[in-house]
Amino acid sequence: MIEPAMAAEASGNVAATALWYVGPRECVLNEVELAKAGPQDCVVRTCWSGVSRGTERLVFEGLVPVSEHERMRAPFQEGAFPFPVKYGYCAVGIVEAGPAHLLGETVFCLYPHQDRFVVPASRLALVPKAVPARRAMLAANMETALNAHWDAGSGPADRIVVVGGGVLGLLTAFIAAQLPGAEVTLVDLDPARAALAETLGFGFAQPPDCPGEADLVFHTSASAAGLATAIGAAGFEARIVELSWYGEGAVAAPLGGAFHAKRLQLVSSQVGQVSPSRRPRFDYARRTQAALALLADERLDALISEEIGFREAPARLPALFAGKGITAVLRY
């Protein structure tokens, strides 16, 4: 007996289901028809996809600035900001059809939330055997953290402060803690992050106890208060790397006081371009593979705090975006 999905594929009309954001704090599941796969394309059955509490929350709430509509487009996005839009960029699945060397392989792809999809084989990254498919969903965040360290010029024995204990801040601190002799502190309002920091191998402080005289500071909290804490933590001629995405909001930056006297550098880091320090040798594919390899540490499973069935997403995502967890995944 031929299963309905197999019959549809044989006829060339393959149905899939995708998550769409259709209004402020409203999302639905829509059926879509997959394009016919070419000889260099792969059909991927999704196992997991990741929900970004930062960027994707802004999409969910309709807060992507008009000026950023084009720059904020995700690979394979459909629709347009603010709504309706099919958005997302962390999918892990298994190749069902395509070039022989990829059949049955577990792959990562920058693709929206959808249970099956067709993409060129060149847009897929093989998940290392040492990295479980569920954990591989952290690859996009790990790639952002890796790129930030390249932008920052982190090095051994640095005193490093990371302000903001979301998934990006935690991964940034995790990479920093691998540097020999580095003194790394995560700063966050939530005292519960202390246990995670200990698990991942670095220190923790709340803002009133934030250490000073740091050689390097990363800011990921997307708040004016967090930015002030980051600037205050920097030592003489130190660099503050801003990783936050604020959407439409204007942010007060405390550039008075000792900011100029200490000759501080405030620089942005964004994953859309490979850091200039690596760009001559790293393309996007090499950077993605490097990020995936960095996920071969079972301690990182602690960063996945919530798991939701894909079919339950429209009902449960509003509460998830309003909550304070770390990383949420959709299970297909």
Residue pairs with C-beta under 8 A, 6 or more apart in sequence:
2 10
5 14
5 15
8 14
8 15
9 43
9 97
12 36
13 33
14 33
14 34
14 43
14 116
15 31
15 32
15 33
15 34
16 31
16 32
16 33
16 34
16 114
16 115
16 116
16 117
17 29
17 30
17 31
17 32
17 114
17 115
17 310
18 29
18 30
18 31
18 32
18 78
18 86
18 112
18 113
18 114
18 115
19 27
19 28
19 29
19 86
19 88
19 112
19 113
19 114
19 310
19 313
19 314
19 330
20 27
20 28
20 29
20 30
20 79
20 84
20 85
20 86
21 27
21 59
21 60
21 83
21 84
21 85
21 86
21 87
22 28
22 83
22 84
23 62
23 83
23 84
24 60
24 61
24 62
24 82
24 83
25 60
25 61
25 318
25 321
27 60
27 313
27 314
27 317
28 314
29 310
29 311
29 313
29 314
32 114
34 43
34 116
34 117
34 118
35 118
36 118
37 43
37 97
37 98
37 118
39 99
40 99
40 120
40 121
40 122
41 98
41 118
41 119
41 120
41 121
42 95
42 96
42 97
42 98
42 99
42 102
42 107
42 118
42 119
42 120
42 121
42 124
43 95
43 96
43 97
43 98
43 116
43 117
43 118
44 91
44 93
44 94
44 95
44 96
44 107
44 109
44 111
44 116
44 117
44 118
44 119
44 124
45 93
45 94
45 96
45 115
45 116
45 332
46 91
46 92
46 93
46 111
46 114
46 115
46 116
46 117
46 310
46 332
47 92
47 93
47 94
47 106
47 133
47 134
47 331
47 332
48 91
48 92
48 93
48 133
48 134
48 136
48 137
48 329
48 330
48 331
48 332
49 88
49 90
49 91
49 92
49 111
49 112
49 113
49 114
49 137
49 310
49 329
49 330
49 332
50 88
50 90
50 91
50 137
50 138
50 140
50 141
50 327
50 328
50 329
50 330
51 88
51 90
51 113
51 308
51 317
51 320
51 327
51 328
51 329
51 330
52 88
52 89
52 90
52 140
52 141
53 166
53 167
53 320
53 321
53 325
53 326
53 327
53 328
54 166
54 168
54 222
54 244
54 245
55 72
55 245
56 87
56 88
56 321
57 321
58 64
58 245
58 247
59 72
59 81
59 85
59 87
60 317
60 318
60 321
61 321
62 81
62 82
62 83
63 247
63 248
63 249
64 72
64 81
64 82
64 247
64 248
65 247
65 248
69 80
69 81
71 272
72 81
74 87
74 88
74 89
74 110
74 112
75 89
75 110
75 111
75 123
76 110
76 111
76 112
76 117
76 119
77 85
77 86
77 87
77 112
78 85
78 86
78 112
79 85
79 86
86 112
86 113
86 114
87 112
87 113
88 111
88 112
88 113
89 110
89 111
89 112
89 140
90 108
90 110
90 137
90 138
90 139
90 140
90 141
91 108
91 109
91 110
91 111
91 112
91 113
91 114
91 117
91 137
92 106
92 107
92 108
92 109
92 127
92 133
92 134
92 136
92 137
92 139
93 106
93 107
93 109
93 116
93 117
93 332
94 104
94 105
94 106
94 107
95 102
95 103
95 104
95 105
95 107
95 124
96 103
96 116
97 103
98 121
99 121
102 121
102 124
102 126
105 126
105 127
106 126
106 127
106 133
106 136
107 124
107 125
107 126
107 127
108 124
108 125
108 126
108 127
108 136
108 137
108 139
108 288
108 292
109 117
109 119
109 123
109 124
109 125
110 123
110 140
111 117
111 119
113 310
113 313
113 330
115 310
115 332
122 285
125 139
125 285
125 288
125 289
125 292
126 289
126 292
127 133
127 136
127 292
128 292
128 293
128 295
128 296
130 296
131 292
131 293
131 295
131 296
132 301
134 301
134 304
134 329
135 295
135 300
135 301
135 304
136 292
136 295
137 304
137 327
137 329
138 167
138 171
138 295
138 300
138 303
138 304
138 327
139 288
139 291
139 292
139 295
140 271
140 291
141 167
141 168
141 171
141 327
142 171
142 291
142 292
142 294
142 295
143 271
143 287
143 288
143 290
143 291
144 168
144 171
144 243
144 271
145 168
145 171
145 172
145 174
145 175
146 175
146 287
146 290
146 291
146 294
147 269
147 270
147 271
147 274
147 275
147 287
148 172
148 218
148 241
148 243
148 269
149 172
149 175
149 176
150 274
150 275
150 277
150 278
151 241
151 267
151 269
151 275
151 277
152 216
152 218
152 239
152 241
152 269
153 216
153 239
153 277
154 160
154 175
154 176
154 179
154 182
154 216
155 179
156 179
156 180
156 181
156 182
157 179
157 180
157 181
157 182
157 183
158 176
158 179
158 182
158 183
158 215
158 216
159 182
159 183
159 211
159 213
159 214
159 215
159 216
159 235
160 173
160 176
160 179
160 182
160 183
160 184
160 185
160 214
160 215
160 216
160 217
160 218
161 184
161 185
161 187
161 210
161 211
161 214
161 216
161 217
161 218
161 230
161 233
162 169
162 172
162 173
162 176
162 184
162 185
162 186
162 187
162 217
162 218
162 220
163 169
163 187
163 188
163 207
163 210
163 217
163 218
163 219
163 220
163 221
163 226
163 227
163 229
163 230
163 233
164 187
164 188
164 218
164 219
164 220
164 221
164 222
164 223
164 226
164 244
165 186
165 187
165 188
165 190
165 193
165 196
165 197
166 220
166 221
166 326
167 303
167 326
167 327
168 220
168 243
169 186
169 188
169 218
169 220
169 221
169 243
170 186
170 193
170 196
170 197
170 200
170 303
170 326
171 300
171 303
172 218
172 220
172 243
173 184
173 186
173 197
173 200
173 202
173 218
174 200
174 201
174 202
174 297
174 300
175 294
176 182
176 184
176 202
176 218
177 184
177 200
177 201
177 202
183 203
184 202
184 203
185 202
185 203
185 204
185 205
185 210
185 211
186 193
186 197
186 202
186 203
186 204
186 205
187 204
187 205
187 206
187 207
187 210
187 229
187 233
188 204
188 206
188 221
189 206
189 207
190 324
191 206
193 204
194 204
196 302
196 303
196 326
197 203
197 204
198 204
199 299
199 302
200 299
200 300
200 302
201 299
205 211
207 225
207 229
210 229
210 232
210 233
211 233
212 232
212 233
212 235
213 235
213 236
214 233
214 234
214 235
214 238
215 235
215 238
216 238
216 239
216 241
217 230
217 231
217 233
217 234
217 238
217 239
217 240
217 241
218 230
218 240
218 241
218 243
219 226
219 227
219 230
219 240
219 241
219 242
219 243
219 244
220 226
220 243
220 244
221 227
221 244
222 244
222 245
222 246
223 244
224 251
224 252
224 253
226 244
227 242
227 244
227 251
227 253
227 254
228 253
228 254
230 240
230 242
231 240
231 253
231 254
231 255
231 259
231 264
231 266
232 254
234 240
234 262
234 264
235 262
236 262
236 263
237 262
237 263
237 264
237 265
238 262
238 264
238 265
239 264
239 265
239 267
240 264
240 265
240 266
240 267
241 267
241 268
241 269
242 266
242 267
242 268
242 269
243 269
243 270
253 266
255 266
269 275
273 279
274 282
274 283
274 284
274 287
278 287
282 290
303 326
303 327
304 326
304 327
304 328
304 329
305 325
305 326
305 327
305 328
306 320
306 323
306 325
306 327
306 328
306 329
307 328
307 329
307 331
308 316
308 317
308 320
308 328
308 329
308 330
308 331
309 330
309 331
310 330
310 331
310 332
313 330
320 328
